[in-house]
């Protein structure tokens, strides 16, 4: 059974840093692109970043470029999101999601339960 | 950035009725790269449709998708009680963006 379990959320002051983790199991982690997707309270979904199977390519939404870093450790079946210079508008539930390759597209076929980040003084 | 616009924002229907949800892209998106997700309160999203019209594993046949270019549609042929939720379209033709969601609520 595919499982994605996020951790590391919490309350952080503006300007602070935090690292989120996602532990993957039930599939061959090193063969999938992975993403972080967030959802502000009461709002819609926003893709944040993704990373290639071997970690060699990474992409970010403009609003987090230069502040967030996605990484992975395939030996540990884990995905990470290091978040610096946090702002109130980064407050959200952060989901780890697996990208399934279907032809040329890679929709998100499995999601974790999410971890809540609150940025507030 | 490709902006995805969904309409209506809220759809009020009764069980058994047909639901038609629209999603429009700000520029042409190959149908291969259009997906739909369902999200219920307190839960993670679930993939319903990919490639604009292919149901994901385990998704009932009452869910269908169609469209091409900039206009896409998700249809639920006969709403079941468990279908009342928020639905999002998403493109991964150019990075990834989601629509703002359509809430299907019980009338």
Interface residues (C-beta under 8 A of the other chain):
Chain A: X35 X44 X45 X46 X47 X50 X59 X61 X62 X95 X102 X103 X104 X105 X106 X107 X108 X109 X111 X112 X113 X114
Chain B: X1 X30 X32 X33 X35 X37 X39 X44 X45 X46 X47 X50 X51 X54 X56 X88 X90 X92 X93 X95 X96 X97 X98 X99 X100 X101
